[in-house]
Amino acid sequence: MKMTERVEKLAEQRQRNEGMGGPERIERQHAKGKLTARERLKLLFDPGTFEELGLLAAHHGNLPDEEQGQPSPADGVITGTGEIDGRPVAAAVYDFTVYGGSIGEIGERKVARLRDIALKSRIPMVWLVDSAGARLDASAGIDPRRIASFADTGYLFREQVVMSGVIPQVAAMVGPGAAGTAYIPGLADFLPMVKGTSSLAIGGPYLVESTVGEKVTEEELGGAKVHNELSGVADAEYPDDATCLAAVREYLGFFPSHCEDKPPRRPTSDPFDRRDEDLLKVVPESPRQAFDMHKVILSLVDDRKFFPMKPRWARNLITGLARIDGYPLGIVANNSMQLGGILDVNAADKAARFINLCDAFNIPLLFLQDVPGFMVGTKVEQQGIIRHGAKMMYATASATVPKFTVVVRKGYGAGYYVMNGRAFEPDLLVAWPGAEIAVMGPEGMVSIAARKVLQSAESPEAAAAMKKELAEGLRPHIRIERTAAMAMVDDVVDPRDTRRLLARALKRTANKRVERPFRRREISPV
């Protein structure tokens, strides 16, 4: 056979494999409101930059003329590298039109190769998960040798852990993911989901029914609503594949390609010293009245753009990414619109995870305080509020990236600590006029210190009036002017100057270095 004939035959085989599972299965994918794996690749990467690896792979390593039954183009997973905003990124895209996107032996060999390339090249890795999980080949019957070979699996999860904190890892759920393909996103840094078409569970509905007798749909078991609102596993929900993939591109834009690099600074036409008059009106006069901290965030950041993380879970705490003067930064902020902004178990977990993420990739942290402290009571104690709160405290104290704290209204108790109070090495600690820093609010102090006096009041009404009077007498002693007079904050600032101060601080701390004592590894709370 001449080389020209060989090349023509190769082109035909490549074309067949690029056709995925064929027109009928592609139509089924579209009928579900989902894009195909190759359509997703085109949206993920800059045009013309994707270079595929392992296109000619097949189930059991069969050649096209040896295949029996369903063909398996690329063995159900497309792997390769491309560019996002001009920077190299590796991607493994599971193809539901081929064996339901399940993980086969050959396909996993391809992804293992890609993980190795991503880690050694120090480039981000993205998984687009649309998969039935580990492949069970019913047509081959029960093969004892293949069952026994399970002992030599699991490398993908160990390798993900090795990659963690070295290169950014994104696992977008653009379809189902069960068992093996559930742990891939579970170990990733960013886990977006698509509403209505994606799901995530350790065991799918059939396994759940056969094991525990519970009849449940994929959506009820692990749909986007479950993991964005109840479990906190997911980081965001998007209406369709295209929006989800655009979010992946945007997310990666905040991060460096690897942990030894700095995050990319993006030019902006938004002046670094812009003053927003609305900041004078955002905090209510009454210390008990809630306000939306999102308004503060949007007023401070470039072009009023904020990329929230886990926005529908633990809503009493806001976490997300933004830029000031082009510098990326992570924002942790209390939200009094939900539970008064108090910190509970979920909020502490949410904060710890986000702080660790930013610290791993050199992204500075901004803490916006309006925190009444940690929640108390038997319910949260039984949930382990101490160990969860310690997790957040550990993350904040461990972070060595530039850290900035703005006390917008109040910082009480251990809430002040974990929101990067003075003892936790803030590179800038400022407060707005009217702010308060104290072990607790004046009402709480009066309730404890004057308990006997309040109990001796003639009536509940008299006790309430007495408590209010005593609290008002204490309030001047915890106001920020007193704290500033003791040099416990760097400054009390006009809210309109906050953006300028943060921009200057970001520039000043661009080369920050912190030396810690040697240790084999941390022993963080769980």
C-alpha positions in Angstrom: 0.0 0.0 0.0 1.4 3.4 -1.0 1.8 6.2 1.5 -1.0 8.2 -0.2 -3.4 5.3 0.2 -2.4 4.9 3.8 -2.9 8.6 4.4 -6.4 8.4 2.8 -7.3 5.4 4.9 -6.1 7.3 8.0 -8.2 10.3 7.1 -11.3 8.1 6.7 -10.7 6.5 10.2 -10.1 9.9 11.8 -13.3 11.2 10.2 -15.3 8.3 11.5 -14.0 8.8 15.0 -14.7 12.5 14.9 -18.3 11.6 14.1 -18.6 10.3 17.7 -21.5 7.8 18.2 -23.1 8.7 14.9 -26.0 10.9 13.8 -28.7 9.1 15.8 -26.9 9.3 19.1 -26.0 12.9 18.4 -29.6 13.7 17.8 -30.5 12.1 21.1 -28.0 14.3 22.8 -29.5 17.4 21.2 -33.0 16.3 22.1 -32.0 16.4 25.8 -30.9 20.0 25.4 -27.2 19.0 25.5 -24.3 19.8 23.2 -22.0 17.0 21.9 -18.5 16.6 23.3 -17.0 18.2 20.2 -19.4 21.1 20.2 -18.4 21.8 23.8 -14.7 21.7 22.9 -15.3 24.4 20.3 -16.9 26.7 22.9 -14.3 25.9 25.6 -11.1 26.7 23.6 -10.0 29.6 21.5 -10.8 28.9 17.8 -8.4 26.6 16.0 -6.2 25.8 19.0 -7.3 22.4 20.1 -4.9 19.5 19.4 -6.4 16.1 20.1 -4.5 13.2 21.7 -5.7 9.6 21.3 -8.4 10.2 18.6 -7.8 6.6 17.2 -8.4 4.9 20.6 -11.1 2.2 20.8 -12.8 -0.1 23.3 -10.4 -2.9 24.3 -8.0 -1.5 21.7 -9.9 -3.0 18.8 -9.2 -1.9 15.3 -12.2 -0.8 13.2 -12.4 -4.1 11.3 -12.2 -6.1 14.6 -15.1 -4.3 16.3 -18.2 -6.2 17.1 -21.4 -4.4 18.2 -21.2 -0.8 19.1 -18.2 1.1 17.7 -16.3 3.2 20.3 -14.7 6.3 18.6 -11.9 7.7 20.9 -13.2 5.2 23.5 -15.8 7.7 24.7 -13.5 10.5 25.9 -11.8 13.2 23.9 -8.5 14.4 25.2 -6.1 17.0 24.2 -4.8 20.6 24.8 -5.8 23.9 23.5 -5.7 27.6 24.5 -8.1 29.7 26.6 -7.3 33.4 26.2 -4.1 32.4 24.7 -2.9 30.2 27.5 -2.5 26.4 27.2 -5.1 24.2 29.0 -5.6 20.4 29.0 -9.1 19.0 28.6 -10.8 15.6 29.0 -14.3 15.6 27.5 -16.5 12.6 28.1 -18.7 11.7 25.1 -22.1 10.4 26.0 -22.8 9.2 22.5 -20.2 6.5 22.9 -21.0 4.0 25.7 -22.7 6.7 27.6 -19.4 8.5 28.1 -18.4 5.7 30.6 -14.8 5.3 31.7 -13.2 2.4 29.8 -9.8 0.9 30.2 -8.4 2.6 27.0 -10.2 5.9 27.6 -8.7 6.1 31.1 -5.3 5.4 29.7 -5.7 8.5 27.5 -6.8 10.6 30.4 -3.9 9.4 32.6 -1.6 10.4 29.8 -3.2 13.9 29.7 -3.0 14.3 33.5 0.7 13.6 33.3 1.1 16.1 30.5 -0.9 18.8 32.4 1.1 18.3 35.6 4.6 18.3 34.0 3.7 21.2 31.7 2.1 23.1 34.6 -1.1 23.9 32.8 -4.7 23.8 34.1 -6.8 20.7 33.6 -10.5 20.7 32.7 -12.9 17.8 32.7 -16.3 18.1 31.0 -18.3 15.3 32.6 -21.2 13.7 30.8 -20.7 10.1 31.8 -22.5 7.0 33.1 -19.5 6.2 35.3 -17.2 3.2 35.2 -17.9 1.0 32.1 -19.6 -2.3 32.6 -19.6 -4.2 29.3 -22.7 -6.3 29.5 -22.1 -7.9 26.1 -18.9 -9.5 27.3 -20.6 -11.2 30.3 -19.0 -11.5 33.7 -15.3 -11.9 33.2 -13.6 -12.9 36.5 -10.3 -11.6 35.3 -11.7 -8.1 34.6 -13.5 -8.1 38.0 -10.2 -8.9 39.7 -8.4 -6.2 37.8 -10.4 -3.6 39.8 -7.5 -3.9 42.4 -5.3 -2.0 39.9 -7.6 1.0 39.5 -8.0 4.3 41.3 -4.9 6.0 40.0 -6.9 8.9 38.7 -8.0 10.0 42.1 -4.6 9.8 43.7 -3.1 11.7 40.8 -5.8 14.4 41.1 -4.8 14.9 44.7 -1.1 15.2 43.7 -2.2 17.8 41.2 -4.2 19.7 43.7 -2.8 23.2 44.4 -0.2 22.8 41.7 -2.4 23.4 38.7 -6.0 24.7 38.6 -8.5 21.8 38.2 -12.1 22.4 36.8 -14.7 19.7 36.5 -17.9 21.0 34.8 -20.9 18.8 35.0 -22.6 19.0 31.6 -24.4 15.7 32.0 -24.6 12.9 34.6 -21.8 11.7 36.7 -21.9 8.7 39.0 -19.4 6.7 41.0 -16.0 7.3 39.4 -17.1 10.4 37.5 -18.6 11.8 40.7 -15.2 11.9 42.6 -13.5 13.7 39.7 -15.5 16.8 40.3 -15.4 16.2 44.1 -11.6 16.6 44.0 -11.6 19.5 41.5 -11.3 23.2 42.5 -14.3 24.5 40.6 -17.5 22.5 39.9 -20.2 24.2 37.8 -23.4 22.3 36.9 -26.0 22.7 34.1 -29.6 23.0 35.2 -31.9 20.2 34.2 -29.3 18.0 32.4 -26.5 17.4 34.9 -26.4 15.3 38.0 -23.9 14.0 40.4 -24.1 11.0 42.8 -22.0 8.2 44.3 -24.5 5.7 43.0 -27.1 6.2 40.3 -30.8 5.6 40.7 -30.7 1.9 39.8 -27.9 1.2 42.3 -29.7 3.2 45.0 -32.9 1.3 44.5 -31.2 -2.1 44.5 -29.1 -1.3 47.5 -31.4 0.7 49.8 -34.8 0.3 48.2 -35.2 4.0 47.5 -36.8 5.0 44.2 -35.5 8.3 43.1 -34.8 10.2 39.9 -31.3 11.5 38.9 -32.5 15.0 39.5 -33.9 14.2 43.0 -30.8 12.3 43.9 -28.1 14.7 42.8 -29.4 17.3 40.4 -28.0 20.9 40.1 -30.5 22.2 42.7 -29.5 19.6 45.3 -25.8 20.3 45.0 -26.1 24.1 44.7 -28.5 24.6 47.5 -28.4 21.7 49.9 -25.1 19.7 49.8 -22.8 22.6 48.8 -20.8 20.2 46.5 -21.3 22.4 43.4 -20.0 25.9 43.0 -22.5 27.3 40.5 -25.5 26.5 38.3 -25.9 27.6 34.7 -28.9 27.4 32.3 -27.2 25.6 29.5 -23.9 24.2 28.2 -22.8 27.3 26.5 -23.2 29.5 29.6 -21.4 26.9 31.7 -18.4 26.7 29.4 -18.2 30.5 29.2 -18.1 30.5 33.0 -15.2 28.0 33.0 -13.3 30.3 30.7 -14.0 33.3 32.9 -13.0 31.4 36.1 -9.7 30.3 34.7 -9.0 33.9 33.7 -8.6 34.8 37.4 -6.0 32.1 38.0 -2.3 31.6 37.1 -1.5 28.5 35.1 0.3 27.0 38.1 1.0 27.7 41.7 4.5 29.2 41.1 3.1 31.9 38.8 1.2 35.0 39.6 -2.5 35.5 38.5 -2.9 37.5 35.4 -3.6 41.2 35.7 -6.2 42.4 33.2 -6.3 46.0 32.0 -9.4 48.0 32.9 -10.8 51.4 32.0 -12.3 51.6 35.5 -10.2 54.2 37.4 -8.4 52.7 40.5 -9.4 55.8 42.5 -13.1 55.9 41.4 -15.3 57.1 44.2 -18.9 55.7 44.5 -21.3 58.0 46.3 -23.7 55.1 46.9 -21.3 53.7 49.5 -22.3 56.5 51.9 -25.9 55.2 51.9 -25.5 51.4 51.8 -25.1 50.8 55.6 -28.3 51.5 57.5 -28.3 53.8 60.5 -29.8 51.1 62.7 -27.2 48.5 63.7 -30.0 45.9 63.6 -31.1 46.6 60.1 -29.9 44.2 57.4 -28.3 45.4 54.1 -27.1 43.7 51.0 -23.3 43.3 51.1 -23.3 42.6 47.3 -23.9 46.3 46.8 -20.6 47.1 48.6 -18.8 44.5 46.6 -20.0 45.7 43.2 -19.2 49.3 44.1 -15.6 48.4 44.9 -14.6 46.0 42.1 -13.6 46.7 38.5 -16.5 47.3 36.1 -18.9 46.1 38.8 -18.2 42.5 37.9 -18.3 39.7 40.5 -17.9 36.0 39.9 -19.7 34.3 42.9 -18.7 30.9 44.2 -21.4 28.8 45.9 -23.9 31.7 45.8 -26.9 29.6 46.7 -25.4 27.6 49.6 -24.6 29.1 53.0 -25.9 32.5 51.8 -25.0 34.2 55.0 -21.5 34.3 53.7 -20.5 35.6 50.2 -17.5 34.2 48.4 -16.3 34.9 44.9 -13.7 36.4 42.6 -13.3 39.9 41.2 -10.6 42.4 40.2 -9.5 45.8 41.5 -7.2 47.9 39.3 -6.9 44.7 37.2 -5.5 42.6 40.0 -7.5 39.4 40.7 -8.7 38.9 44.3 -11.0 36.6 46.3 -13.7 38.2 48.4 -15.1 36.8 51.6 -18.0 38.9 53.0 -20.7 38.6 55.6 -24.3 39.0 54.3 -26.7 40.3 57.0 -29.6 39.6 54.6 -29.3 35.9 55.5 -29.3 34.8 59.2 -28.0 38.3 60.1 -24.6 37.3 58.6 -23.8 35.0 61.5 -21.4 32.2 60.8 -22.7 28.6 61.0 -21.3 25.2 60.0 -21.9 25.6 56.3 -20.6 29.2 56.2 -17.4 28.1 57.9 -16.8 25.3 55.5 -17.6 27.5 52.5 -15.1 30.1 53.7 -12.3 27.6 54.5 -12.5 26.0 51.1 -12.5 29.3 49.3 -9.6 30.8 51.3 -7.5 27.7 50.7 -8.2 27.9 47.0 -7.1 31.5 46.7 -4.0 30.9 48.9 -2.9 27.9 46.8 -2.8 30.1 43.6 -1.5 33.4 44.9 -4.8 35.2 44.7 -5.1 38.0 47.4 -8.0 37.9 49.8 -10.4 40.7 50.7 -12.5 40.3 53.9 -15.6 42.5 54.2 -16.7 42.3 57.8 -20.2 42.6 59.2 -20.1 39.6 61.5 -22.1 39.1 64.7 -19.9 36.0 65.5 -20.6 32.3 65.4 -24.0 30.7 65.9 -24.6 29.2 69.3 -27.0 26.6 70.6 -27.4 22.8 71.0 -28.2 22.3 67.3 -24.9 23.8 66.0 -22.9 22.3 68.8 -24.1 18.8 67.8 -23.3 19.6 64.2 -19.7 20.4 65.3 -19.6 24.2 65.1 -16.3 24.2 67.0 -14.4 22.0 64.5 -16.0 23.7 61.5 -15.3 27.1 62.9 -11.7 25.9 63.6 -11.5 24.9 59.9 -12.2 28.5 58.9 -9.8 29.9 61.5 -7.1 27.5 60.3 -7.5 28.5 56.7 -7.4 32.3 57.5 -4.4 32.0 59.7 -2.5 29.7 57.3 -3.0 31.9 54.2 0.1 33.8 53.2 -1.2 35.7 50.2 -1.9 39.4 50.6 -4.9 39.8 52.9 -7.0 42.9 53.4 -9.8 43.6 55.9 -12.5 46.2 55.8 -14.8 46.4 58.9 -17.9 47.7 57.1 -20.1 47.6 60.2 -19.1 45.2 62.9 -16.7 42.5 63.9 -17.7 40.6 67.0 -16.1 37.7 68.9 -14.4 34.8 67.0 -16.2 36.0 63.9 -13.8 39.0 63.9 -10.9 36.6 64.2 -11.8 34.3 61.3 -12.7 37.2 59.1 -9.0 38.2 59.2 -8.9 40.4 62.3 -5.7 42.1 63.4 -4.1 39.0 64.9 -4.4 37.1 61.5 -1.8 39.3 59.7 -3.9 41.6 57.5 -1.8 43.7 55.1 -4.4 46.4 55.4 -7.0 46.7 58.2 -9.4 49.6 57.9 -12.9 50.4 59.1 -15.7 52.6 58.1 -17.1 55.3 60.4 -19.7 53.8 62.8 -18.0 50.4 62.8 -17.6 48.3 66.0 -15.1 45.7 67.1 -15.8 43.9 70.3 -16.0 40.5 72.0 -19.7 40.7 71.3 -22.4 43.2 70.7 -23.4 45.6 73.6 -26.8 43.8 74.0 -25.0 40.5 74.5 -22.6 41.9 77.0 -25.4 43.4 79.0 -27.3 40.2 79.0 -24.4 38.4 80.6 -22.8 41.1 82.8 -26.1 42.5 84.1 -28.1 39.3 84.2 -29.0 39.5 87.9 -30.0 43.2 87.6 -32.2 42.4 84.6 -33.8 39.5 86.4 -34.8 41.8 89.3 -36.7 44.2 87.0 -40.4 44.6 87.9 -41.6 43.4 84.5 -40.3 42.1 81.1 -40.9 45.6 79.7 -38.8 47.2 82.4 -36.1 44.6 81.8 -36.1 45.4 78.1 -35.9 49.1 78.7 -33.1 48.6 81.2 -31.2 46.4 78.8 -31.5 48.9 76.0 -30.3 51.8 78.3 -27.2 49.8 79.5 -26.3 48.7 76.0 -26.4 52.3 74.7 -24.1 53.2 77.5 -21.6 50.5 76.4 -21.8 51.3 72.7 -19.4 54.3 72.8 -16.7 52.0 74.3 -16.7 49.6 71.3 -17.0 52.2 68.5 -14.3 52.3 66.0 -13.0 55.7 67.1 -11.9 54.1 70.4 -10.2 51.2 68.5 -8.4 53.6 66.2 -7.2 55.7 69.2 -5.5 52.5 70.5 -3.9 52.0 67.0 -5.7 48.7 66.6 -6.7 49.5 63.1 -4.7 51.1 60.4 -7.3 53.8 59.7 -10.9 54.8 59.7 -11.7 55.7 56.2 -14.3 57.4 54.1 -16.2 54.5 52.4 -15.7 56.2 49.0 -11.9 55.9 49.4 -11.9 52.1 50.0 -11.4 51.1 46.3 -8.3 53.4 46.1 -6.8 52.1 49.3 -7.3 48.5 48.2 -5.8 49.2 44.8 -2.7 50.7 46.4 -2.5 47.8 48.8 -2.7 45.3 46.0 0.2 47.0 44.2 2.2 47.3 47.4 1.9 43.6 48.3 2.5 42.2 44.8 5.8 40.6 46.0 4.7 39.6 49.5 6.6 36.7 51.1 5.9 35.0 54.4 8.2 32.5 56.0 6.6 29.7 58.1 8.4 27.2 60.4 9.2 23.9 58.7 6.7 21.1 59.1 6.0 18.0 57.1 2.3 19.0 56.7 -0.5 20.7 58.5 -3.0 18.9 60.7 -6.1 20.9 59.8 -9.5 20.4 61.5 -12.1 18.3 59.6 
